[in-house]
Amino acid sequence: MSKAITKKKIDMATCSVIILNWNGAKMLRQFLPNVLENTNNPDYEVIVADNGSTDNSIDAVQEINTSALMKGIAPARIFPFETNLGFAAGYNQAISQVDSEYVVLLNSDVEVTQNWLDPLITYMDRHPEVAACQPKILSWKAKQDGKQVFEHAGAAGGHIDKLGYPYCRGRIMDFIEEDTGQYDTNESCFWASGACMCMRAEIYEEIGGLDEAFFAHMEEIDLCWRLNARSWWVACVPKSVVYHVGGASLNYGNPRKTFLNFRNNLIMLYKNTPRKRLFPIMIARFFMDYAAALNDLVHGRFANSWAIVRARYAYLFTKHKFRSKRKENLRLTTVTDMSTISQRSIVWDYYIQHKKTFQA
């Protein structure tokens, strides 16, 4: 499969690494110096897009830049936004202001490794059919205990099952594998993690960027679904390794995070699922989502249970707003039977057959 890619201009950066920040001065002080040091290449630039922070994030970046300059390291550019635009709109706004061949969406709570960006750029240069890729994403918290464990948000490449449940090489549901090198091969996947995603800037703009209605969560999977449906490929390049803290904005299990995950997952399915599959999938999800809410209720997680119920109602009362996007997505779809959508049910595999690893 061949794609026509515009050649980069002589004066444009090869890659812009964009860190979206909101009230994250502590995280910036902890991780930005590491990013600057390990991305110190004349072909790359680091940008901090500040989402209307009310703490001293801007001052923190300026202090870090001063220290970097004293060490001969290129400083970060700062894009200050007046208000918190959310994850999706924040990145859309930042990417619209750069002139690079590639962009990297990088969370502020990510520690990168030496030369982490080179394998991603090299892979993209050699594979014009690939629109986006991610590194191997390991847990920063586990690293502090001397362990090499995959991180929940991306692991070694994101996948999705036939009912729309996302999972990863290295993470099924809440079971996370130890990294023993079992997923150290380059591999196509369905989605790349928003914690660290490298993408062709031209294709990002062409595809419409992240859906700003999502605000946060699932928007990178929705973006990658559109890529897959339009004959682009997504990949994981595990030669590049980063460590992600995870849950820096909203902790795992936070009711707000639960609400956004369930609501946005349903909206994503509505936007992208072919006509003949949408109804049976939504019927199945109706029962499975309420079963999840009941399970949380039985186990005393009342706020989480209510968040799932609210997400179901939010989807029902807002899905009409996405009708035009659904029509547009289906109109532009060139691949309806995507091999990258698994025909397994990870809920069945995990809870009934007790298969808890990607290779099981």
Secondary structure by P-SEA (a helix, b strand, c coil): cbbbbcccccccccccbbbbbcccaaaaaccaaaaaaaaccccbbbbbbccccccaaaaaaaaaaaaaaaacbbbbbbbbbcccccaaaaaaaaaaaccccbbbbcccccccccccaaaaaaaaaacccccccccccccaaaaaacccccccccccbbbbcccccccccccccccccccccccccccccccccccbbbbcaaaaaaaccccccccccaaaaaaaaaaaaacbbbbbbccbbbbbbcccccccccaaaaaaaaaaaaaaaaaccccccaaaaaaaaaaaaaaaaaaaaaacaaaaaaaaaaaaaaaaaccccaaaaaaaaaaacccccccccccccccccccccccccccc
